[in-house]
Amino acid sequence: MASGRFGKEPFRRPTSAFSNAHPAQQPQQQPSAPINFLPPSNPLAAQDPLQRWQGAPLISWGLGGSVAATFPLRVPRYTAESKVPLMKCAPGEIKVRHVRDVVGFPEAVSSFPGPLVGRGKGVKKDVGGWISARVSEMEQAQEDPEKVLLWKVLGVMVEFEGVLEGGPEVEKAVRAVLWPEGEKKDEGEFSTGYSGLQAPVQQGVLQNKETYSAVDVAEIRDKLLSGDRTAAVWLAADKKLWSHALLISSTVNQDLWKQVVQDFIKTEVKTLGAGNESLAVLYEIFAGNAQESVDELVPPSARMGITMAGGAVDPLKGLEKWRETLAIILSNRSPGDVEAIKSLGKLLASYGRIHAAHICYIFARSITAFGGVEDPAADYTLLGVDAAKHPRTFHTDTPAILLSELYEYALSLAPAAPQTGIPHLQPLKLHRAHELAQHGFTTEARKYVDSITSLVRAATGRNMYYTPAFLAALEDLQQRLAASPKEGGQGWLSKPSLDNISSGLWGTFHKFVAGEDDE
């Protein structure tokens, strides 16, 4: 007896049952049999070309975020002539549900504590908690680190009420976000501004070590005796006597001093090997070459698409040093460094690093333009999205709208900041109000409409973003929300209370007795 899977088989199988000569064929799925419906007794209804007597689901979208739906009931009827039952359709139960229970809405979006502008510091704790929750979600989902970094910068900005510089606590918080590697160092190492950001020093002897000789110094002295300080500067630079060259050039003019600094960076800093790009940028800023300082990260030839002969190193590798570069600039503030930060943002944006670029724009907000896509002078329109590249779809990016509203709120927390909001964001916030109303969040939509209306009224003078079409859309949504019932109601027909019914009946009765009824 052959042993089966669960024990002994009750009968002996033929040998052919174990043969592979005829492999078993997979059973094919048979099409479902058509359903036979019982036609209605009314001949006119039976001739309906749409055959609506067979039943169909009905869905109706009502006001106030309610959805009414009914599905037909199919009752089998048996006849003596047929062994197959005939289905007779009957009206099903009408169920009214909230739209948010039918159409999913992200919890992270619905829990956003907006609108924010005009509410002051009272919601700062709630906003900070919401940002922290979103950052944790993005980190767990392993989203783009630069996107997460942008959210963290906004969190610091909200925590310190619109300020990102000017105090030891906020500067420490900014460094902890931009360059957390530096926080592992001792606190004292940040006193110099750079030691905490320093890359590992390569072992070796500098090839251009500055050495002094009596002959070299005598030649520089002779040039100075003849009154030719420019010649003395270049003589000292050729002999790699940088202290002499920098000192003398600082007494000639600013342009000559900048050229000497550039030669010093090229000869002394870059020869140390890779990893010192941020230091080269900082020295360029010290020399007053703020806008050209980003050339130390990506040379102009690489940005123009020109491949230099013998260039084995990736010329775009310096872009990966943008965080370190921004951190070292912010740790060593100097006049004109915001120009360098803005140039760094433009460089990152040109290579599609939008989140990184917008971080730089935030730190250079005093000279960057945060405006609408219609404004040619605007550097950015929404945080986290390239509106210039996607002018027709950027307004549908809900996370970018929320992030920009956080930025608007953080700016409003700054001392003496006007509470008029950012004009070009109001149409985008109106779009969010429409989205909330469509998903049944009528209370939140009303709050947005009221907030936008107050900001529009507080604006002084004409504004290019407050167009007649925008104002008409704002008024239309306001009227629609005013006509819709409040959340928690039973649809657009509110349930009458017994008090209203009784008061209405007794009022009619008293009028009839007193003879006040016209009829």
URZIZI-V665443 format. One record per residue. N is the residue number from 1. PHI is phi in whole degrees, -180 to 180 (NA if undefined). PSI is psi in radians with two decimals (NA if undefined). Layout:
n:N phi:PHI psi:PSI
n:N phi:PHI psi:PSI
This chain:
n:1 phi:NA psi:2.33
n:2 phi:-80 psi:2.43
n:3 phi:-86 psi:2.23
n:4 phi:-89 psi:-3.05
n:5 phi:-70 psi:-0.62
n:6 phi:-112 psi:0.32
n:7 phi:137 psi:-2.80
n:8 phi:-79 psi:2.48
n:9 phi:-77 psi:2.48
n:10 phi:-75 psi:-0.21
n:11 phi:-148 psi:2.78
n:12 phi:-85 psi:2.23
n:13 phi:-84 psi:2.60
n:14 phi:-70 psi:2.79
n:15 phi:-64 psi:-0.55
n:16 phi:-65 psi:-0.33
n:17 phi:-69 psi:-0.41
n:18 phi:-101 psi:0.10
n:19 phi:-87 psi:2.55
n:20 phi:-98 psi:0.23
n:21 phi:-67 psi:-0.56
n:22 phi:-124 psi:1.56
n:23 phi:-63 psi:2.52
n:24 phi:-66 psi:2.37
n:25 phi:-90 psi:2.51
n:26 phi:-73 psi:2.29
n:27 phi:-65 psi:2.33
n:28 phi:-87 psi:2.45
n:29 phi:-73 psi:2.17
n:30 phi:-81 psi:2.47
n:31 phi:-66 psi:2.52
n:32 phi:-66 psi:2.49
n:33 phi:-70 psi:2.49
n:34 phi:-66 psi:2.58
n:35 phi:-89 psi:2.24
n:36 phi:-93 psi:2.13
n:37 phi:-100 psi:2.58
n:38 phi:-82 psi:2.01
n:39 phi:-66 psi:2.66
n:40 phi:-71 psi:2.73
n:41 phi:-73 psi:-0.41
n:42 phi:-76 psi:2.09
n:43 phi:-65 psi:-0.55
n:44 phi:-67 psi:-0.73
n:45 phi:-67 psi:-0.58
n:46 phi:-69 psi:-0.44
n:47 phi:-89 psi:0.18
n:48 phi:-61 psi:2.08
n:49 phi:-64 psi:-0.45
n:50 phi:-86 psi:-0.14
n:51 phi:52 psi:0.80
n:52 phi:-68 psi:-0.26
n:53 phi:-70 psi:-0.19
n:54 phi:-81 psi:-0.12
n:55 phi:88 psi:2.48
n:56 phi:-156 psi:2.56
n:57 phi:-68 psi:2.56
n:58 phi:-123 psi:2.31
n:59 phi:-131 psi:2.32
n:60 phi:-132 psi:2.23
n:61 phi:-92 psi:2.08
n:62 phi:-104 psi:3.13
n:63 phi:-76 psi:2.79
n:64 phi:73 psi:0.33
n:65 phi:76 psi:0.46
n:66 phi:-104 psi:2.60
n:67 phi:-130 psi:2.16
n:68 phi:-104 psi:2.29
n:69 phi:-142 psi:2.57
n:70 phi:-145 psi:2.48
n:71 phi:-121 psi:2.37
n:72 phi:-68 psi:2.60
n:73 phi:-95 psi:2.40
n:74 phi:-113 psi:1.96
n:75 phi:-106 psi:2.12
n:76 phi:-73 psi:2.38
n:77 phi:-123 psi:2.28
n:78 phi:-105 psi:2.46
n:79 phi:-125 psi:2.83
n:80 phi:-73 psi:-0.42
n:81 phi:-81 psi:-0.34
n:82 phi:-132 psi:2.43
n:83 phi:-84 psi:-0.30
n:84 phi:-94 psi:2.28
n:85 phi:-69 psi:2.60
n:86 phi:-100 psi:2.37
n:87 phi:-91 psi:2.26
n:88 phi:-113 psi:2.18
n:89 phi:-88 psi:2.46
n:90 phi:-134 psi:2.68
n:91 phi:-61 psi:2.41
n:92 phi:-92 psi:-3.14
n:93 phi:-72 psi:2.38
n:94 phi:-88 psi:2.12
n:95 phi:-116 psi:2.35
n:96 phi:-111 psi:2.12
n:97 phi:-128 psi:2.86
n:98 phi:-82 psi:2.54
n:99 phi:-63 psi:-0.54
n:100 phi:-68 psi:-0.35
n:101 phi:-84 psi:-0.27
n:102 phi:-99 psi:-0.82
n:103 phi:-106 psi:2.10
n:104 phi:-65 psi:2.50
n:105 phi:-134 psi:2.21
n:106 phi:-57 psi:2.33
n:107 phi:-64 psi:-0.60
n:108 phi:-64 psi:-0.52
n:109 phi:-82 psi:-0.74
n:110 phi:-70 psi:-0.44
n:111 phi:-89 psi:0.04
n:112 phi:-63 psi:2.25
n:113 phi:-82 psi:0.70
n:114 phi:-90 psi:2.94
n:115 phi:-73 psi:2.72
n:116 phi:-111 psi:-0.73
n:117 phi:-64 psi:2.33
n:118 phi:96 psi:-0.15
n:119 phi:-96 psi:-0.09
n:120 phi:68 psi:-2.67
n:121 phi:-82 psi:-0.04
n:122 phi:-66 psi:-0.45
n:123 phi:-106 psi:0.15
n:124 phi:-63 psi:-0.66
n:125 phi:-66 psi:-0.76
n:126 phi:-65 psi:-0.68
n:127 phi:-66 psi:-0.76
n:128 phi:-62 psi:-0.71
n:129 phi:-66 psi:-0.66
n:130 phi:-66 psi:-0.73
n:131 phi:-64 psi:-0.76
n:132 phi:-61 psi:-0.68
n:133 phi:-66 psi:-0.71
n:134 phi:-68 psi:-0.69
n:135 phi:-63 psi:-0.73
n:136 phi:-62 psi:-0.72
n:137 phi:-64 psi:-0.75
n:138 phi:-67 psi:-0.66
n:139 phi:-67 psi:-0.69
n:140 phi:-67 psi:-0.59
n:141 phi:-83 psi:-0.02
n:142 phi:55 psi:0.86
n:143 phi:-77 psi:3.11
n:144 phi:-54 psi:2.13
n:145 phi:-59 psi:-0.57
n:146 phi:-70 psi:-0.56
n:147 phi:-66 psi:-0.77
n:148 phi:-62 psi:-0.68
n:149 phi:-64 psi:-0.66
n:150 phi:-62 psi:-0.75
n:151 phi:-64 psi:-0.66
n:152 phi:-66 psi:-0.68
n:153 phi:-63 psi:-0.72
n:154 phi:-64 psi:-0.61
n:155 phi:-63 psi:-0.73
n:156 phi:-65 psi:-0.70
n:157 phi:-64 psi:-0.69
n:158 phi:-70 psi:-0.71
n:159 phi:-62 psi:-0.70
n:160 phi:-100 psi:0.40
n:161 phi:56 psi:0.99
n:162 phi:80 psi:0.14
n:163 phi:-115 psi:2.36
n:164 phi:-124 psi:0.05
n:165 phi:-154 psi:2.92
n:166 phi:101 psi:-0.01
n:167 phi:-150 psi:2.63
n:168 phi:-65 psi:-0.60
n:169 phi:-71 psi:-0.81
n:170 phi:-69 psi:-0.62
n:171 phi:-67 psi:-0.63
n:172 phi:-66 psi:-0.71
n:173 phi:-66 psi:-0.67
n:174 phi:-65 psi:-0.76
n:175 phi:-64 psi:-0.66
n:176 phi:-65 psi:-0.50
n:177 phi:-83 psi:-0.83
n:178 phi:-74 psi:-0.71
n:179 phi:-137 psi:1.26
n:180 phi:-63 psi:-0.35
n:181 phi:-62 psi:-0.58
n:182 phi:-70 psi:-0.46
n:183 phi:-69 psi:-0.28
n:184 phi:-76 psi:-0.25
n:185 phi:-79 psi:3.01
n:186 phi:-71 psi:2.66
n:187 phi:-61 psi:-0.59
n:188 phi:-67 psi:-0.38
n:189 phi:-72 psi:-0.25
n:190 phi:-85 psi:-0.06
n:191 phi:-65 psi:-0.52
n:192 phi:-83 psi:-0.25
n:193 phi:87 psi:-0.30
n:194 phi:-127 psi:-0.45
n:195 phi:-59 psi:-0.59
n:196 phi:-72 psi:-0.30
n:197 phi:-103 psi:0.00
n:198 phi:-69 psi:2.37
n:199 phi:-78 psi:2.76
n:200 phi:-58 psi:2.29
n:201 phi:-79 psi:2.27
n:202 phi:-74 psi:2.46
n:203 phi:-74 psi:2.49
n:204 phi:145 psi:3.04
n:205 phi:-105 psi:2.35
n:206 phi:-65 psi:2.31
n:207 phi:-74 psi:-0.49
n:208 phi:-108 psi:0.83
n:209 phi:-68 psi:2.34
n:210 phi:-75 psi:2.08
n:211 phi:-125 psi:2.56
n:212 phi:-109 psi:2.53
n:213 phi:-141 psi:2.66
n:214 phi:-63 psi:-0.58
n:215 phi:-68 psi:-0.77
n:216 phi:-63 psi:-0.80
n:217 phi:-65 psi:-0.62
n:218 phi:-66 psi:-0.65
n:219 phi:-67 psi:-0.69
n:220 phi:-65 psi:-0.69
n:221 phi:-63 psi:-0.68
n:222 phi:-64 psi:-0.70
n:223 phi:-64 psi:-0.68
n:224 phi:-70 psi:-0.62
n:225 phi:-64 psi:-0.56
n:226 phi:-83 psi:-0.06
n:227 phi:84 psi:0.19
n:228 phi:-101 psi:1.45
n:229 phi:-71 psi:-0.57
n:230 phi:-62 psi:-0.76
n:231 phi:-64 psi:-0.63
n:232 phi:-66 psi:-0.64
n:233 phi:-64 psi:-0.84
n:234 phi:-72 psi:-0.49
n:235 phi:-66 psi:-0.76
n:236 phi:-66 psi:-0.64
n:237 phi:-68 psi:-0.70
n:238 phi:-63 psi:-0.57
n:239 phi:-91 psi:0.16
n:240 phi:62 psi:0.51
n:241 phi:-94 psi:1.33
n:242 phi:-69 psi:-0.56
n:243 phi:-64 psi:-0.72
n:244 phi:-67 psi:-0.77
n:245 phi:-64 psi:-0.77
n:246 phi:-68 psi:-0.70
n:247 phi:-66 psi:-0.81
n:248 phi:-70 psi:-0.73
n:249 phi:-65 psi:-0.49
n:250 phi:-67 psi:-0.31
n:251 phi:-96 psi:-0.09
n:252 phi:-92 psi:-1.28
n:253 phi:-161 psi:2.93
n:254 phi:-67 psi:-0.65
n:255 phi:-65 psi:-0.74
n:256 phi:-65 psi:-0.69
n:257 phi:-65 psi:-0.68
n:258 phi:-62 psi:-0.73
n:259 phi:-64 psi:-0.68
n:260 phi:-66 psi:-0.71
n:261 phi:-63 psi:-0.73
n:262 phi:-62 psi:-0.73
n:263 phi:-65 psi:-0.64
n:264 phi:-64 psi:-0.76
n:265 phi:-64 psi:-0.75
n:266 phi:-65 psi:-0.65
n:267 phi:-88 psi:-0.70
n:268 phi:-102 psi:-0.70
n:269 phi:-83 psi:-0.86
n:270 phi:-70 psi:-0.40
n:271 phi:-74 psi:-0.15
n:272 phi:-74 psi:-0.20
n:273 phi:107 psi:-3.08
n:274 phi:-69 psi:2.67
n:275 phi:106 psi:-0.06
n:276 phi:-112 psi:0.35
n:277 phi:-63 psi:-0.69
n:278 phi:-65 psi:-0.65
n:279 phi:-66 psi:-0.68
n:280 phi:-64 psi:-0.70
n:281 phi:-63 psi:-0.76
n:282 phi:-63 psi:-0.73
n:283 phi:-65 psi:-0.61
n:284 phi:-64 psi:-0.66
n:285 phi:-67 psi:-0.72
n:286 phi:-59 psi:-0.59
n:287 phi:-81 psi:-0.09
n:288 phi:93 psi:0.09
n:289 phi:-95 psi:1.07
n:290 phi:-66 psi:-0.90
n:291 phi:-69 psi:-0.55
n:292 phi:-87 psi:-0.04
n:293 phi:-65 psi:-0.51
n:294 phi:-70 psi:-0.19
n:295 phi:-64 psi:-0.35
n:296 phi:-74 psi:-0.35
n:297 phi:-88 psi:-0.90
n:298 phi:-131 psi:2.01
n:299 phi:-64 psi:2.66
n:300 phi:-57 psi:-0.59
n:301 phi:-62 psi:-0.67
n:302 phi:-69 psi:-0.64
n:303 phi:-69 psi:-0.44
n:304 phi:-87 psi:-0.05
n:305 phi:82 psi:0.29
n:306 phi:-94 psi:2.22
n:307 phi:-94 psi:2.08
n:308 phi:-78 psi:2.58
n:309 phi:-66 psi:2.32
n:310 phi:77 psi:0.21
n:311 phi:-83 psi:1.57
n:312 phi:-82 psi:-0.46
n:313 phi:-84 psi:2.46
n:314 phi:-63 psi:2.08
n:315 phi:-70 psi:-0.30
n:316 phi:-92 psi:0.07
n:317 phi:-64 psi:-0.49
n:318 phi:-65 psi:-0.32
n:319 phi:-62 psi:-0.51
n:320 phi:-70 psi:-0.14
n:321 phi:-96 psi:0.23
n:322 phi:-67 psi:-0.65
n:323 phi:-65 psi:-0.80
n:324 phi:-63 psi:-0.68
n:325 phi:-65 psi:-0.80
n:326 phi:-64 psi:-0.70
n:327 phi:-65 psi:-0.69
n:328 phi:-72 psi:-0.53
n:329 phi:-69 psi:-0.79
n:330 phi:-69 psi:-0.41
n:331 phi:-84 psi:-0.18
n:332 phi:-138 psi:1.22
n:333 phi:-66 psi:2.45
n:334 phi:-148 psi:2.79
n:335 phi:-59 psi:2.32
n:336 phi:84 psi:0.07
n:337 phi:-72 psi:-0.34
n:338 phi:-66 psi:-0.50
n:339 phi:-64 psi:-0.70
n:340 phi:-67 psi:-0.68
n:341 phi:-66 psi:-0.70
n:342 phi:-65 psi:-0.72
n:343 phi:-64 psi:-0.64
n:344 phi:-64 psi:-0.70
n:345 phi:-64 psi:-0.75
n:346 phi:-64 psi:-0.66
n:347 phi:-63 psi:-0.78
n:348 phi:-66 psi:-0.69
n:349 phi:-65 psi:-0.59
n:350 phi:-66 psi:-0.37
n:351 phi:-106 psi:0.31
n:352 phi:78 psi:0.20
n:353 phi:-89 psi:1.25
n:354 phi:-67 psi:-0.79
n:355 phi:-62 psi:-0.75
n:356 phi:-65 psi:-0.70
n:357 phi:-62 psi:-0.74
n:358 phi:-70 psi:-0.50
n:359 phi:-62 psi:-0.77
n:360 phi:-64 psi:-0.70
n:361 phi:-63 psi:-0.61
n:362 phi:-65 psi:-0.75
n:363 phi:-73 psi:-0.34
n:364 phi:-109 psi:0.54
n:365 phi:-63 psi:-0.33
n:366 phi:-70 psi:-0.36
n:367 phi:-127 psi:0.10
n:368 phi:-105 psi:2.64
n:369 phi:-105 psi:2.08
n:370 phi:-102 psi:1.67
n:371 phi:-141 psi:-3.09
n:372 phi:-73 psi:2.88
n:373 phi:-68 psi:-0.34
n:374 phi:-77 psi:-0.32
n:375 phi:-85 psi:2.02
n:376 phi:-68 psi:-0.34
n:377 phi:-87 psi:-0.08
n:378 phi:-73 psi:2.33
n:379 phi:-86 psi:-0.54
n:380 phi:-157 psi:2.65
n:381 phi:-114 psi:-0.82
n:382 phi:-130 psi:2.43
n:383 phi:-70 psi:2.26
n:384 phi:90 psi:0.07
n:385 phi:-145 psi:2.52
n:386 phi:-90 psi:1.61
n:387 phi:-69 psi:-0.56
n:388 phi:-67 psi:-0.54
n:389 phi:-82 psi:-0.49
n:390 phi:-127 psi:1.18
n:391 phi:-69 psi:-0.35
n:392 phi:-99 psi:-0.20
n:393 phi:-126 psi:-0.10
n:394 phi:-64 psi:-0.50
n:395 phi:-72 psi:-0.17
n:396 phi:-92 psi:-0.02
n:397 phi:-84 psi:1.60
n:398 phi:-62 psi:-0.78
n:399 phi:-58 psi:-0.65
n:400 phi:-67 psi:-0.65
n:401 phi:-66 psi:-0.75
n:402 phi:-64 psi:-0.72
n:403 phi:-65 psi:-0.68
n:404 phi:-69 psi:-0.60
n:405 phi:-67 psi:-0.61
n:406 phi:-62 psi:-0.71
n:407 phi:-63 psi:-0.74
n:408 phi:-61 psi:-0.73
n:409 phi:-66 psi:-0.75
n:410 phi:-62 psi:-0.70
n:411 phi:-65 psi:-0.60
n:412 phi:-71 psi:-0.31
n:413 phi:-82 psi:-0.24
n:414 phi:-64 psi:2.64
n:415 phi:-59 psi:2.35
n:416 phi:60 psi:0.42
n:417 phi:-78 psi:2.39
n:418 phi:-69 psi:2.50
n:419 phi:-97 psi:0.79
n:420 phi:-105 psi:0.00
n:421 phi:72 psi:-3.10
n:422 phi:-103 psi:2.02
n:423 phi:-57 psi:-0.76
n:424 phi:-72 psi:-0.20
n:425 phi:-85 psi:-0.30
n:426 phi:-65 psi:-0.77
n:427 phi:-60 psi:-0.60
n:428 phi:-71 psi:-0.61
n:429 phi:-71 psi:-0.54
n:430 phi:-65 psi:-0.66
n:431 phi:-61 psi:-0.70
n:432 phi:-66 psi:-0.67
n:433 phi:-63 psi:-0.71
n:434 phi:-60 psi:-0.75
n:435 phi:-64 psi:-0.72
n:436 phi:-64 psi:-0.74
n:437 phi:-65 psi:-0.67
n:438 phi:-66 psi:-0.50
n:439 phi:-96 psi:0.20
n:440 phi:90 psi:0.04
n:441 phi:-90 psi:1.19
n:442 phi:-70 psi:-0.60
n:443 phi:-63 psi:-0.81
n:444 phi:-66 psi:-0.65
n:445 phi:-64 psi:-0.71
n:446 phi:-61 psi:-0.71
n:447 phi:-61 psi:-0.72
n:448 phi:-66 psi:-0.74
n:449 phi:-63 psi:-0.75
n:450 phi:-64 psi:-0.70
n:451 phi:-66 psi:-0.80
n:452 phi:-63 psi:-0.72
n:453 phi:-62 psi:-0.75
n:454 phi:-66 psi:-0.64
n:455 phi:-70 psi:-0.65
n:456 phi:-66 psi:-0.72
n:457 phi:-68 psi:-0.52
n:458 phi:-78 psi:-0.22
n:459 phi:-69 psi:2.45
n:460 phi:-105 psi:2.26
n:461 phi:80 psi:3.13
n:462 phi:-78 psi:2.61
n:463 phi:-134 psi:2.35
n:464 phi:-68 psi:-0.33
n:465 phi:-92 psi:-0.31
n:466 phi:-93 psi:1.25
n:467 phi:-81 psi:2.84
n:468 phi:-58 psi:-0.64
n:469 phi:-65 psi:-0.70
n:470 phi:-66 psi:-0.78
n:471 phi:-65 psi:-0.65
n:472 phi:-67 psi:-0.71
n:473 phi:-65 psi:-0.65
n:474 phi:-65 psi:-0.77
n:475 phi:-67 psi:-0.66
n:476 phi:-63 psi:-0.80
n:477 phi:-66 psi:-0.65
n:478 phi:-62 psi:-0.73
n:479 phi:-69 psi:-0.69
n:480 phi:-65 psi:-0.70
n:481 phi:-70 psi:-0.58
n:482 phi:-67 psi:-0.56
n:483 phi:-83 psi:-0.34
n:484 phi:-82 psi:2.64
n:485 phi:-72 psi:2.84
n:486 phi:-73 psi:2.78
n:487 phi:-64 psi:2.53
n:488 phi:95 psi:-0.08
n:489 phi:-77 psi:3.13
n:490 phi:-106 psi:0.67
n:491 phi:105 psi:-2.98
n:492 phi:-78 psi:-0.33
n:493 phi:-98 psi:1.85
n:494 phi:-71 psi:2.61
n:495 phi:-75 psi:2.14
n:496 phi:-70 psi:2.51
n:497 phi:-89 psi:2.76
n:498 phi:-65 psi:-0.57
n:499 phi:-64 psi:-0.75
n:500 phi:-65 psi:-0.70
n:501 phi:-65 psi:-0.81
n:502 phi:-66 psi:-0.73
n:503 phi:-64 psi:-0.65
n:504 phi:-67 psi:-0.73
n:505 phi:-66 psi:-0.80
n:506 phi:-69 psi:-0.56
n:507 phi:-66 psi:-0.71
n:508 phi:-66 psi:-0.69
n:509 phi:-64 psi:-0.78
n:510 phi:-64 psi:-0.67
n:511 phi:-64 psi:-0.66
n:512 phi:-67 psi:-0.73
n:513 phi:-67 psi:-0.71
n:514 phi:-79 psi:-0.10
n:515 phi:78 psi:0.38
n:516 phi:-89 psi:-0.12
n:517 phi:-78 psi:2.30
n:518 phi:-71 psi:-0.46
n:519 phi:-80 psi:NA
